[in-house]
Structure formats: C-alpha cells, structure tokens
Amino acid sequence: MKVLVTAKRVVDYNVSIRVLGDNSGVDLNNVKMSVNPFDEIAIEEAVRLKEAGTAEEVVVVSVGPTACQEQIRTALALGADRGILIETDEEIQPLGIAKVLKAIIDKEAPQLVITGKQAIDGDNSQTGQMLAALTGMPQATFASKIDLSETEATVIREVDGGLETITVKLPAVVTTDLRLNEPRYASLPNIMKAKKKPIDIMSPADLGIDVTPRVKTLKVTPPAERQAGITVESVEQLVDKLKNEAKVI
C-alpha cells in the first residue's frame, strides 16, 4: 500500500504573528516556519502504518516556494520515503492545492491519502474535502482513529455530537484531528538520512494545473486589543454594571 501525505509550510505555532505595516499580509521576515501541526499528525500516522507493515511506501507532498523543501526534509526525517515539491510563488488557496494533489494522485495512484484537517494559517478546513470531490474518492474527515483492511478503512471521527464511526472503501481521503496520535521527534541519524532521500520538484504548469487565486486578500489587520478588566466590590455593583454598562441583562 502506498500512502500519500501532505506537509504545508506555515508559521510555527509558537511564533507571535506580526502584520505588515501596509496591512497587505503577515510579516514573514526572520520568522520560524514549520510543518503544519495537523500535517505532522498525518505524517506520523502514515509512518506508523509503514512500521506496522500495512503501508509499503510513504510519499510526502508540499505545494509552495522552494523553501518548502525544508518541511519535506522534516517529513523524510520522520520516516517518509520520498518527497514531491510542487514549486510556485503564487498564494495557493485550497482549491488550487486540491487540484495539484489530484494531479499527483493520478500519477502516484496511492491507496490512502492523509492530510491535516486544516492549516493553522488559513484555518479553512477545505482542501481534503475538495480533493475527495475532485478525485471521486470517499472521505473520512476529522479522524481520531484509523483501522485499515486490504479494501476498507474504518475511521472514528469527531463530530459536534461526539464520536462517529464510518467505513470507507479504499482508495480514500482521510483528514486528521488532534487526538489521532502524538507526532514523534526526528532523531539526528534520521535527519542525516533524510538529506539523501529523493525530492522530485515540478511546477503546477508541468501538471497542467492553473493555481491562480480566486479570492483576493484586501487587508490584513491584527485583532483589536482587549480592554482591561475591573474589580467590583459587591454582587450589586456587578449586576449594576452588567445591566447599565454592558447591557447584557
């Protein structure tokens, strides 16, 4: 079984985001970049499937600038076998990524595709669902547990009402939730080995895909600063402020 996973390059979740002075976007100068945390979970799950003997090969795909090779190397150090970079400087949006991934699926013919349920930069949670629609593959989103047989995947997924168990036929698209697993850290020997693993580089044009953004970002602004709270002396004073100042009662 071949498993295809994604590795999106995002600002590290520990970094405080700064907005550019002209409000055109986020300041990425000298900012630490990492693999999207939900994609790390996808990579970990694929590597565990390989270690269990269920999967034979794990292929990691990233779409973006040349610097995305860093995130692919991270995935290779975690246990993926080879990488594919679809190199572009365009602002890639979910539909464009889904189209690129479909083209890669057509070439690679994986039996399972695992992606993060969302990226922490856009928080769109759309790519996996769009990819399933474009490929006609069954989808199991927000997975917290995956069990595979030769022809099916049984997935426990998190929904608003609790947990839902579904079975989908392979090949299928699965998107990962936080509770699926705990990603490992790459060891130094594996980091060194990852430098020798192959990365195929191509462009969207090589795949015949147009990734021109369909949505234009007009302005990016930081959230408004929260006002400082106050201390009240009594329940009566609290009720008075809720009633007359906050207008909530």
Residue pairs with C-beta under 8 A, 6 or more apart in sequence:
1 49
1 54
1 55
1 56
1 111
1 112
1 148
2 55
2 56
2 57
2 58
2 59
2 108
2 109
2 110
2 111
2 112
3 46
3 49
3 50
3 55
3 57
3 58
3 59
3 110
3 111
3 112
3 113
3 114
4 59
4 60
4 61
4 101
4 104
4 105
4 108
4 110
4 112
4 113
4 114
5 39
5 42
5 43
5 46
5 58
5 59
5 60
5 61
5 75
5 80
5 113
5 114
5 115
6 39
6 42
6 60
6 61
6 62
6 101
6 114
6 115
6 116
6 127
7 35
7 36
7 39
7 43
7 60
7 61
7 62
7 68
7 71
7 72
7 74
7 75
7 83
8 35
8 36
8 39
8 62
8 63
8 64
8 71
8 116
8 119
8 121
9 33
9 34
9 35
9 36
9 62
9 64
9 65
9 67
9 68
9 70
9 71
10 33
10 34
10 35
10 36
10 119
10 120
10 121
11 17
11 26
11 28
11 31
11 32
11 33
11 34
11 120
11 121
12 31
12 32
12 33
12 34
13 34
13 37
13 120
14 32
15 31
15 32
17 26
17 222
18 26
18 27
19 25
19 26
19 27
19 220
19 221
19 222
20 26
20 27
20 220
23 219
23 220
23 221
24 217
24 219
24 220
25 217
25 220
26 121
26 220
33 67
33 70
33 71
34 71
34 74
35 43
35 71
35 74
35 75
36 116
36 119
36 120
36 121
37 116
37 120
37 183
38 115
38 116
38 117
38 118
38 119
38 120
38 175
38 176
38 177
38 178
39 115
39 116
39 119
40 78
40 116
40 183
41 116
41 176
41 177
41 178
41 180
41 181
41 183
42 114
42 115
42 116
42 175
42 176
43 58
43 60
43 75
43 78
43 79
43 80
43 183
44 78
44 181
44 182
44 183
44 184
45 114
45 146
45 176
45 180
45 181
46 55
46 58
46 79
46 80
46 112
46 114
47 58
47 78
47 79
47 80
47 184
48 181
49 55
49 58
49 112
49 148
50 56
50 57
50 58
50 79
51 79
54 148
55 112
57 81
57 82
58 79
58 80
58 81
59 80
59 81
59 82
59 83
59 84
59 108
59 110
60 72
60 75
60 76
60 80
60 82
60 83
60 84
61 83
61 84
61 85
61 86
61 101
61 104
62 68
62 69
62 71
62 72
62 83
62 84
62 85
62 86
63 85
63 86
63 88
63 92
63 96
63 97
63 100
63 101
63 211
64 85
64 86
64 87
64 88
64 92
65 87
65 88
65 89
66 85
66 87
68 85
68 87
69 83
69 85
69 199
69 201
72 83
72 84
72 85
72 199
73 83
73 191
73 194
73 195
73 199
74 186
74 194
75 83
76 82
76 83
76 193
76 194
76 197
76 199
77 186
77 187
77 190
77 191
77 193
77 194
78 183
78 184
78 186
78 190
79 190
80 197
81 197
82 197
82 198
82 199
82 200
83 197
83 198
83 199
83 200
84 104
84 199
84 200
84 201
84 202
85 199
85 200
85 201
85 202
86 100
86 104
86 202
86 203
86 204
86 207
87 201
87 202
87 203
88 203
88 204
88 211
90 96
90 204
90 211
90 212
90 213
91 213
91 217
92 100
92 211
92 213
93 122
93 211
93 213
93 214
93 215
94 122
94 124
94 126
94 127
94 130
95 126
95 130
95 214
96 204
96 209
96 210
96 211
96 212
96 213
97 127
97 211
98 126
98 127
98 130
98 131
98 133
98 134
99 134
99 209
99 210
99 211
100 204
100 207
100 209
100 211
101 113
101 115
101 127
101 131
102 131
102 134
102 135
103 207
103 208
103 209
104 207
105 113
105 131
105 135
109 171
110 171
111 170
111 171
112 148
112 153
112 170
112 171
112 172
112 174
113 131
113 137
113 171
113 172
113 173
113 174
114 174
114 175
114 176
115 127
115 128
115 131
115 173
115 174
115 175
115 176
116 175
116 176
117 125
117 128
117 141
117 142
117 175
117 176
117 177
118 124
118 125
119 127
125 175
128 139
128 141
128 173
128 174
128 175
129 139
129 141
129 175
131 137
131 173
132 138
132 139
132 172
132 173
135 173
137 171
137 172
137 173
138 168
138 169
138 172
138 173
139 168
139 172
139 173
139 174
139 175
140 146
140 153
140 155
140 157
140 166
140 168
140 172
140 173
140 174
140 175
141 157
141 174
141 175
142 157
142 158
142 159
142 175
142 176
142 177
143 155
143 156
143 157
143 174
143 175
143 176
143 177
143 180
144 156
144 157
144 158
144 163
144 177
144 179
144 180
145 155
145 156
145 180
146 153
146 154
146 155
146 174
146 180
147 153
147 154
147 155
148 154
148 170
150 170
151 169
151 170
152 167
152 168
152 169
152 170
153 167
153 168
153 170
153 172
153 174
154 165
154 166
154 167
155 165
155 166
155 167
155 168
155 174
156 163
156 164
156 165
157 163
157 164
157 165
157 166
157 177
158 164
158 177
158 179
186 194
204 210
204 211
230 241
232 238
232 241
239 249
242 248
242 249
243 249
